Amino acid sequence: QLQLMESGGGLVQPGGSLRLSCVAAELEYYAVGWFRQAPGKEREPVSCIGSSDNLTYYADSVKGRFAISRDNAKHAVYLQMDSLKPEDTGVYYCAASTLTLVITTADMYSYWGQGTQVTVSS
């Protein structure tokens, strides 16, 4: 059973930055996605990365501001979030799939972290 550990959320002012981390044993063999859920809204994919080719996906709303990356030596996937906006507020979840390609559909992920709160507010 893969256990995902997320960290890095918090309160930040608009324009600020946060880096989310997702760590699990042998995470380098899984496709990983970051999803977020804002109050009253459905969970949506933010950014995803494959395991076999490290191809990436970004939601249009975060392109140019967020960057997803891996550190296989640390069994980690990071989401660097810059130029944060109030609409980025929500609970961010890390998810992993045994499939190797970039996946944006939540149902294709078998493992989920507990979520970390990101609040962008002045």
Secondary structure, DSSP 8 states (H G I E B T S, - for coil): ----EEE--EEE-TT--EEEEEE-TTGGGSEEEEEEE-TTS--EEEEEE-SSS--EEE-TTTTTTEEEEEEGGGTEEEEEE-S--GGG-EEEEEEEESS-S----GGG--EE---EEEEE--
